[in-house]
C-alpha cells in the first residue's frame, strides 16, 4: 500500500550568513507556504584560520536550531529536508557540530556540494517564476559561496559554485566595518578573479534574462529602488552609484541606505563587490530578483522524494550509462537483493532505516562502474567516483554511505570502515554490505537463468543460507566462493553458514 504523503513539509537552510526555514502545507501535491523563519547566525564568521568553527558561533547556531526544531518537532520522518552549505563544507569540525545540530533540530542535516546547492537554487527560482522558454542566468550570493546557473524552464544546464560570499568577502576586505575606495577596488578585483575561469560559460550572449536570488541581491534591489538609482531591478548604472556612495564612507554605520536591514550592514559591502564584479565581468546590464531560492528548491526536491520522483534514482541511472555498466547483470543483482530483504525480519536491524532498500538498489546499479577505468581493484574505482562526483540530489553523507557499500562489496571486509558513518548507518551498513556481497557472489557467473529458491536468516552476527538439496554439490564454484566469503566475514566477527 502506498505511503500517505505528509500534510505538512518543511525545509531548513543552514546558510553561511542566515538560517532559513520554510513550512508548507501539502494537499493533493500542491504546496501552500504557511510559515517562514529566518535568523542571522553568520556561521562563516566563526571559521578560524584552521577552518574550525568556533564554540561561540556553534552555540549561536544551536540556539537557532532549537527554536526551529520546536516548530517542526512533531513532523513525521521524511517530511523535513535540512541542509548545510559552504561553511559546513569547509569546517574541519563539521561532523562534531552536526551531531549537536541534528539533536537540536531533531532532524537529519545533509551537507551538500556547491554544485548541488546551485541545482537546488535554480529549482527554487524556476518554480517561483513559472514556466518560461527563455534561457535564464541565475545568481545567488550566500555567506560563503556564490552560485551561477544557466537553465531553461525547470532544467539547469550549466552550474558553478565559487568560494566567495558576502560574509567571507566582507571579513577579508572590510574588516570591522571599515570602508575605503581601495578596499572596494580590491574586493571587486578578488571577485572578478574568482569568476575569470568561468566568464566564457556565463557571458551575456549565452542567456536571455538575468535573475538574482538570495538576501544580498534582494537587499541591493531594495536600496537601488529606495534611492531612485534604478526603477527596473538591479542595473549596472545603479550599482555604480551605490559603489560611489559606499566609497564616500569610512564605516558601514555611515552608509545610511533606506530599506537596508541593519543586520545586513556588516556583510553588505562584500555582497555589493561580488555583484558589481559579476555585472562587469559577464556584461550584465539588468537583473530582476526572484523570491525563490535554496529553501524553495529543497521543498520541491523533497516533493520529488515523497511522490517517487527522486532525482537521485535518475542520477544513478545516468551514471550507470556513462560508465557502460552491464544493466542486465545489475538488475539480476538487484532482484537477488530484494528476494533476501523480503525474508529478513526486524532483528537484522535493516528495518530501523526505511532507506536501506533504496541505497542497496543504487549500489547494485553502480557497484561495477569502476570497470570503465580498470578491471583490477574496480570496486575501489567505483567507490571513488561515487564519493567524489557531482551527483545531483545526493548529499555528501549520501555519497559517502553509497561509496562505502560499493567499496566493501568484494574482497576483504573491514567492519572499521563503517564506524565513521552517522547513526543508524554505522549499525545498518555492515548488514547491507553483506547482503550486497552475497547477491553479487550468487550472480557471479552472470548467467540469465534463475537462482534456486533459497532461504537467508541474519541474527546478530550469524548469517545462514539454505539452498535446495544437492544444489551446492552441483555448484562447486559457488560453494568455493561461499567458503572464501566465510573467511572474509570471519575476520570481522561475522559467521556465515550455508547448507
C-alpha positions as CSV (number, residue, x, y, z in Angstrom):
1,X,0.0,0.0,0.0
2,X,1.5,3.4,-1.0
3,X,2.6,5.6,1.9
4,X,0.3,8.5,2.6
5,X,2.1,11.9,1.9
6,X,2.6,14.1,4.9
7,X,0.1,17.0,5.4
8,X,2.9,19.5,6.2
9,X,6.5,19.7,4.9
10,X,9.5,21.9,5.8
11,X,12.9,22.9,4.5
12,X,15.8,24.2,6.6
13,X,18.8,26.0,5.0
14,X,21.8,26.4,7.3
15,X,23.4,29.1,5.3
16,X,26.8,30.8,6.0
17,X,25.1,34.1,6.8
18,X,21.5,33.2,7.8
19,X,19.5,30.2,8.7
20,X,16.1,29.9,7.0
21,X,13.1,27.6,7.4
22,X,10.0,27.4,5.2
23,X,7.0,25.4,6.3
24,X,4.3,24.4,3.7
25,X,1.0,22.6,3.8
26,X,0.8,19.8,1.2
27,X,-2.6,18.9,-0.3
28,X,-3.0,16.8,-3.4
29,X,0.6,17.5,-4.4
30,X,0.1,21.3,-4.1
31,X,2.1,23.5,-1.7
32,X,0.9,26.4,0.3
33,X,3.5,28.4,2.4
34,X,2.3,28.7,5.9
35,X,5.4,29.9,7.8
36,X,8.8,31.4,7.2
37,X,11.6,31.8,9.8
38,X,14.9,33.5,9.4
39,X,17.8,34.2,11.8
40,X,21.1,35.9,11.1
41,X,23.7,33.5,12.5
42,X,26.8,34.4,10.5
43,X,28.2,30.9,10.5
44,X,31.0,31.8,8.1
45,X,32.4,34.4,10.5
46,X,33.0,31.6,13.1
47,X,35.6,29.9,11.0
48,X,39.1,30.3,12.4
49,X,42.4,30.2,10.4
50,X,42.5,26.4,10.7
51,X,38.9,26.2,9.3
52,X,37.4,25.1,12.6
53,X,34.0,26.5,13.7
54,X,34.5,28.3,17.0
55,X,32.4,27.5,20.0
56,X,30.6,30.8,20.3
57,X,29.3,30.6,16.7
58,X,28.3,26.9,17.2
59,X,26.3,27.9,20.3
60,X,24.6,30.7,18.4
61,X,23.7,28.3,15.6
62,X,22.4,25.6,18.0
63,X,20.2,28.1,19.8
64,X,18.6,29.0,16.5
65,X,18.2,25.4,15.5
66,X,16.5,24.6,18.8
67,X,13.9,27.3,18.0
68,X,13.4,26.0,14.5
69,X,13.2,22.4,16.0
70,X,10.3,23.5,18.2
71,X,8.3,24.5,15.2
72,X,8.8,21.1,13.4
73,X,9.0,18.9,16.5
74,X,6.1,16.6,15.6
75,X,6.7,16.3,11.9
76,X,6.9,12.7,10.7
77,X,10.1,11.2,9.2
78,X,10.7,12.2,5.6
79,X,8.7,15.5,5.8
80,X,11.7,17.8,6.5
81,X,14.8,18.4,4.5
82,X,17.6,20.3,6.2
83,X,21.0,21.1,4.5
84,X,24.2,22.8,5.3
85,X,26.2,24.7,2.7
86,X,29.5,26.5,2.2
87,X,30.7,26.9,5.8
88,X,29.8,23.4,6.8
89,X,31.5,22.1,3.6
90,X,34.7,23.9,4.8
91,X,34.6,23.4,8.5
92,X,37.0,20.6,9.7
93,X,34.9,20.1,12.8
94,X,31.6,20.0,10.9
95,X,31.0,16.4,11.9
96,X,31.1,17.1,15.6
97,X,28.9,20.2,15.1
98,X,26.4,18.3,13.0
99,X,25.9,15.7,15.7
100,X,24.8,18.5,18.1
101,X,22.9,20.4,15.4
102,X,20.8,17.3,14.4
103,X,19.9,16.8,18.1
104,X,18.8,20.5,18.4
105,X,16.7,20.4,15.2
106,X,15.6,16.8,15.8
107,X,16.1,16.2,12.1
108,X,19.0,14.8,9.9
109,X,21.1,17.5,8.3
110,X,22.7,16.9,4.9
111,X,25.9,18.7,3.8
112,X,25.5,19.5,0.1
113,X,28.2,20.3,-2.5
114,X,28.3,23.7,-4.2
115,X,27.1,22.2,-7.5
116,X,24.1,20.6,-5.7
117,X,23.4,23.9,-4.0
118,X,23.3,25.5,-7.4
119,X,20.9,22.9,-8.7
120,X,18.5,23.4,-5.8
121,X,18.7,27.2,-6.1
122,X,17.7,27.0,-9.8
123,X,14.9,24.6,-8.9
124,X,13.6,27.1,-6.3
125,X,13.9,30.1,-8.7
126,X,12.3,28.3,-11.7
127,X,9.3,27.2,-9.6
128,X,8.8,30.7,-8.2
129,X,8.8,32.2,-11.7
130,X,6.8,29.5,-13.5
131,X,7.4,28.0,-17.0
132,X,9.5,30.1,-19.4
133,X,11.2,29.2,-22.6
134,X,14.0,31.7,-22.1
135,X,17.5,30.8,-21.1
136,X,17.9,32.1,-17.6
137,X,21.0,33.2,-15.9
138,X,20.6,32.8,-12.1
139,X,22.9,34.2,-9.5
140,X,22.8,33.5,-5.7
141,X,25.1,35.0,-3.2
142,X,25.4,33.2,0.1
143,X,27.6,33.9,3.1
144,X,30.5,31.8,1.9
145,X,29.8,30.9,-1.7
146,X,28.2,32.3,-4.9
147,X,26.4,30.1,-7.3
148,X,25.9,30.8,-11.1
149,X,23.5,28.8,-13.2
150,X,22.1,28.9,-16.7
151,X,18.9,26.9,-17.2
152,X,15.8,26.7,-19.2
153,X,12.3,26.2,-17.7
154,X,12.9,23.8,-14.7
155,X,16.2,22.3,-16.0
156,X,19.6,23.7,-15.0
157,X,22.1,23.3,-17.9
158,X,25.3,24.9,-16.5
159,X,26.2,25.2,-12.9
160,X,29.2,26.6,-10.9
161,X,29.8,27.4,-7.2
162,X,32.6,29.8,-6.4
163,X,34.2,30.1,-2.9
164,X,33.2,33.8,-2.2
165,X,30.3,35.1,-0.3
166,X,29.0,38.3,1.4
167,X,30.4,37.2,4.8
168,X,33.8,35.9,3.6
169,X,34.5,38.9,1.3
170,X,33.3,41.5,3.9
171,X,35.5,39.8,6.5
172,X,38.5,39.8,4.2
173,X,38.3,43.3,2.8
174,X,36.0,45.3,5.1
175,X,37.1,44.1,8.5
176,X,35.2,45.6,11.4
177,X,33.1,47.5,9.0
178,X,35.8,49.8,7.8
179,X,35.3,51.1,4.3
180,X,37.6,52.7,1.7
181,X,37.8,53.1,-2.1
182,X,40.9,50.9,-2.2
183,X,39.3,48.1,-0.2
184,X,36.3,48.1,-2.6
185,X,38.6,48.0,-5.6
186,X,40.5,45.1,-4.1
187,X,37.2,43.3,-3.2
188,X,35.8,43.7,-6.7
189,X,39.2,42.5,-8.2
190,X,39.1,39.5,-6.0
191,X,35.6,38.5,-7.1
192,X,36.5,39.1,-10.7
193,X,39.5,36.8,-10.3
194,X,37.3,34.0,-8.9
195,X,34.9,34.4,-11.8
196,X,37.5,34.7,-14.5
197,X,37.8,30.9,-15.4
198,X,34.0,30.8,-16.0
199,X,33.4,34.1,-17.8
200,X,33.1,32.5,-21.2
201,X,30.5,30.0,-19.9
202,X,28.2,32.6,-18.4
203,X,28.7,35.6,-20.7
204,X,25.7,37.7,-21.6
205,X,25.4,36.2,-25.1
206,X,24.6,32.8,-23.6
207,X,21.3,33.6,-21.9
208,X,18.2,35.7,-22.3
209,X,17.4,37.1,-18.8
210,X,19.3,37.5,-15.6
211,X,17.7,36.7,-12.2
212,X,19.1,37.2,-8.8
213,X,18.2,35.1,-5.7
214,X,19.2,35.5,-2.0
215,X,19.1,38.2,0.6
216,X,22.1,40.1,-0.7
217,X,20.5,40.6,-4.1
218,X,17.1,41.5,-2.7
219,X,18.7,44.0,-0.3
220,X,20.6,45.7,-3.2
221,X,17.4,45.8,-5.3
222,X,15.5,47.5,-2.4
223,X,18.3,50.0,-1.8
224,X,18.6,51.0,-5.5
225,X,14.8,51.4,-5.7
226,X,14.6,53.5,-2.5
227,X,17.5,55.8,-3.6
228,X,16.0,56.1,-7.1
229,X,19.1,54.7,-8.6
230,X,17.1,52.2,-10.5
231,X,13.4,51.5,-11.2
232,X,13.9,48.3,-13.1
233,X,15.6,45.8,-10.8
234,X,19.4,45.8,-10.3
235,X,21.2,47.7,-13.1
236,X,24.8,48.4,-13.8
237,X,24.2,52.1,-13.6
238,X,22.5,51.8,-10.3
239,X,25.4,49.6,-8.9
240,X,27.9,52.2,-10.0
241,X,26.0,54.8,-8.0
242,X,25.9,52.5,-5.0
243,X,29.6,51.8,-5.2
244,X,30.3,55.5,-5.4
245,X,28.2,56.1,-2.3
246,X,30.0,53.3,-0.3
247,X,33.4,54.7,-1.4
248,X,32.5,58.1,0.2
249,X,32.0,56.5,3.6
250,X,34.6,55.3,6.1
251,X,32.4,52.8,8.1
252,X,29.3,50.8,7.4
253,X,27.5,52.7,10.1
254,X,27.7,55.8,7.9
255,X,26.0,54.2,4.8
256,X,22.5,55.5,5.6
257,X,20.8,53.4,3.0
258,X,17.0,53.3,3.2
259,X,15.4,49.8,3.0
260,X,18.6,48.1,4.2
261,X,18.1,45.8,7.2
262,X,20.7,46.8,10.0
263,X,21.5,43.2,10.4
264,X,22.8,43.0,6.9
265,X,25.0,46.1,7.2
266,X,28.3,44.3,8.2
267,X,28.2,42.0,5.2
268,X,26.6,44.4,2.7
269,X,29.8,45.8,1.1
270,X,31.2,42.3,0.3
271,X,27.9,41.4,-1.4
272,X,27.9,44.6,-3.4
273,X,31.5,43.9,-4.6
274,X,30.6,40.4,-5.8
275,X,27.5,41.7,-7.7
276,X,29.4,44.6,-9.3
277,X,32.3,42.3,-10.4
278,X,29.7,39.8,-11.8
279,X,27.9,42.5,-13.8
280,X,31.2,43.9,-15.2
281,X,32.8,40.5,-16.0
282,X,29.8,39.0,-17.7
283,X,28.4,42.1,-19.4
284,X,25.1,42.2,-17.4
285,X,23.1,45.4,-17.7
286,X,20.0,44.5,-15.7
287,X,18.8,41.8,-13.3
288,X,15.4,41.1,-11.8
289,X,15.2,39.5,-8.3
290,X,13.3,36.3,-7.5
291,X,11.6,35.3,-4.2
292,X,12.6,31.6,-4.8
293,X,16.0,30.4,-3.6
294,X,17.6,27.3,-2.0
295,X,14.9,26.6,0.6
296,X,12.1,26.6,-2.1
297,X,14.3,24.3,-4.2
298,X,14.7,22.0,-1.2
299,X,10.9,21.8,-0.8
300,X,10.5,20.9,-4.5
301,X,13.2,18.3,-4.2
302,X,11.5,16.9,-1.1
303,X,8.2,16.6,-3.1
304,X,10.1,14.5,-5.7
305,X,11.1,12.1,-3.0
306,X,7.7,11.9,-1.5
307,X,6.0,11.2,-4.8
308,X,8.6,8.7,-6.1
309,X,10.3,11.2,-8.4
310,X,13.6,11.1,-6.5
311,X,16.3,12.7,-8.7
312,X,18.9,10.5,-7.1
313,X,17.5,7.5,-8.9
314,X,17.7,9.3,-12.2
315,X,21.3,10.3,-11.3
316,X,22.2,6.7,-10.6
317,X,20.8,5.6,-14.0
318,X,22.7,8.3,-15.8
319,X,26.0,7.4,-14.0
320,X,25.5,3.7,-14.8
321,X,25.0,4.6,-18.5
322,X,28.0,6.9,-18.6
323,X,30.3,4.1,-17.2
324,X,28.8,1.4,-19.5
325,X,27.7,-1.0,-16.8
326,X,26.1,-4.3,-17.6
327,X,22.4,-3.3,-16.9
328,X,21.1,-6.8,-17.1
329,X,23.6,-8.1,-14.6
330,X,22.9,-5.1,-12.3
331,X,19.2,-5.8,-12.4
332,X,19.8,-9.5,-11.6
333,X,21.9,-8.5,-8.5
334,X,19.1,-6.1,-7.5
335,X,16.4,-8.7,-7.8
336,X,18.5,-11.1,-5.7
337,X,18.9,-8.4,-3.0
338,X,15.1,-7.9,-2.9
339,X,14.5,-11.6,-2.5
340,X,16.8,-11.6,0.5
341,X,15.3,-8.5,2.0
342,X,11.8,-10.0,1.8
343,X,12.9,-12.8,4.1
344,X,14.7,-10.8,6.7
345,X,13.0,-9.6,9.9
346,X,13.5,-6.6,12.1
347,X,16.1,-8.4,14.2
348,X,18.5,-7.8,11.4
349,X,18.5,-4.0,12.1
350,X,17.7,-3.3,8.5
351,X,14.2,-2.0,9.1
352,X,15.3,0.6,11.5
353,X,16.1,2.7,8.4
354,X,13.4,2.9,5.7
355,X,16.1,4.0,3.1
356,X,18.0,0.7,3.3
357,X,16.4,-0.8,0.2
358,X,16.9,2.3,-1.8
359,X,20.6,2.5,-1.1
360,X,21.0,-1.2,-1.9
361,X,19.3,-0.7,-5.3
362,X,21.7,2.1,-6.1
363,X,24.7,0.1,-5.0
364,X,23.5,-2.8,-7.3
365,X,23.4,-0.5,-10.3
366,X,26.7,1.2,-9.5
367,X,29.0,-1.4,-8.0
368,X,30.8,-2.1,-11.3
369,X,31.2,1.4,-12.8
370,X,34.9,1.3,-11.9
371,X,35.3,-1.4,-14.6
372,X,35.3,1.5,-17.1
373,X,38.6,2.7,-15.5
374,X,40.4,-0.5,-14.7
375,X,39.3,-4.1,-14.0
376,X,41.9,-4.6,-11.3
377,X,40.6,-3.2,-8.0
378,X,37.5,-1.9,-9.8
379,X,35.5,-1.7,-6.6
380,X,37.9,1.0,-5.4
381,X,37.5,3.0,-8.6
382,X,33.7,2.7,-8.3
383,X,33.7,4.0,-4.8
384,X,36.0,6.9,-5.7
385,X,33.7,8.0,-8.5
386,X,30.6,7.8,-6.2
387,X,32.2,9.6,-3.3
388,X,33.8,12.4,-5.3
389,X,31.5,13.0,-8.2
390,X,28.9,15.8,-8.6
391,X,25.8,13.6,-8.2
392,X,22.5,15.5,-8.5
393,X,20.3,15.0,-5.5
394,X,22.9,13.4,-3.3
395,X,24.3,14.9,-0.1
396,X,27.9,14.4,1.0
397,X,26.7,11.9,3.6
398,X,24.6,10.0,0.9
399,X,27.7,9.7,-1.3
400,X,30.0,8.5,1.5
401,X,27.4,5.9,2.5
402,X,26.9,4.6,-1.1
403,X,30.7,4.7,-1.7
404,X,31.3,2.6,1.5
405,X,28.8,0.0,0.4
406,X,30.3,-0.3,-3.0
407,X,33.9,-0.2,-1.8
408,X,33.1,-3.1,0.6
409,X,31.2,-5.3,-1.8
410,X,34.1,-7.7,-2.5
411,X,37.4,-8.9,-1.2
412,X,38.3,-8.1,2.4
413,X,35.5,-7.0,4.7
414,X,36.5,-4.4,7.3
415,X,34.0,-3.5,9.9
416,X,36.0,-0.5,10.9
417,X,35.2,1.1,7.5
418,X,31.6,1.7,8.7
419,X,32.4,3.2,12.1
420,X,32.6,6.8,10.9
421,X,29.2,6.7,9.3
422,X,26.4,8.6,11.1
423,X,23.8,6.7,13.1
424,X,21.9,4.5,12.1
425,X,24.1,3.7,9.1
426,X,27.1,2.8,11.3
427,X,24.9,-0.1,12.6
428,X,23.0,-1.0,9.4
429,X,25.6,-0.5,6.7
430,X,27.7,-3.7,7.6
431,X,24.5,-5.8,7.2
432,X,23.5,-4.0,4.0
433,X,27.0,-4.7,2.6
434,X,26.8,-8.4,3.5
435,X,23.5,-8.6,1.6
436,X,25.1,-6.9,-1.4
437,X,28.2,-9.1,-1.2
438,X,26.1,-12.3,-1.2
439,X,23.9,-11.1,-4.1
440,X,27.0,-10.3,-6.2
441,X,28.5,-13.6,-5.2
442,X,25.4,-15.7,-6.2
443,X,25.3,-13.8,-9.5
444,X,29.0,-14.1,-10.2
445,X,28.6,-16.4,-13.2
446,X,26.4,-13.7,-14.8
447,X,24.0,-16.3,-16.2
448,X,20.5,-15.2,-17.0
449,X,18.8,-18.3,-15.5
450,X,17.0,-18.0,-12.2
451,X,18.7,-18.9,-9.0
452,X,17.0,-21.7,-7.0
453,X,14.8,-20.6,-4.2
454,X,16.9,-20.2,-1.1
455,X,16.5,-19.1,2.5
456,X,18.5,-16.5,4.4
457,X,18.4,-15.5,8.0
458,X,20.6,-13.0,9.8
459,X,20.6,-12.9,13.6
460,X,23.1,-10.6,15.1
461,X,26.5,-11.7,13.7
462,X,25.3,-15.1,12.3
463,X,24.2,-15.4,8.6
464,X,22.7,-18.6,7.4
465,X,21.9,-19.6,3.8
466,X,19.9,-22.7,3.0
467,X,19.7,-24.0,-0.6
468,X,17.7,-26.8,-2.1
469,X,19.1,-30.3,-1.6
470,X,22.2,-31.1,-3.6
471,X,22.3,-27.6,-5.2
472,X,25.6,-26.7,-3.7
473,X,27.1,-30.1,-4.6
474,X,26.1,-29.4,-8.2
475,X,27.5,-25.8,-8.0
476,X,31.2,-26.2,-6.9
477,X,32.2,-22.7,-7.9
478,X,29.5,-21.1,-5.8
479,X,30.5,-23.4,-3.0
480,X,34.1,-22.3,-3.2
481,X,33.1,-18.7,-3.4
482,X,31.0,-19.1,-0.2
483,X,33.9,-20.7,1.6
484,X,36.1,-17.7,0.7
485,X,33.3,-15.3,1.7
486,X,33.0,-17.0,5.1
487,X,36.7,-16.4,5.7
488,X,36.4,-12.7,4.7
489,X,33.4,-12.2,7.1
490,X,35.0,-14.2,9.9
491,X,37.8,-11.6,10.2
492,X,35.2,-9.0,11.2
493,X,33.3,-11.2,13.6
494,X,30.5,-12.5,11.3
495,X,29.8,-16.2,10.9
496,X,28.5,-17.4,7.5
497,X,26.9,-20.8,7.3
498,X,25.5,-22.4,4.2
499,X,23.9,-25.8,3.5
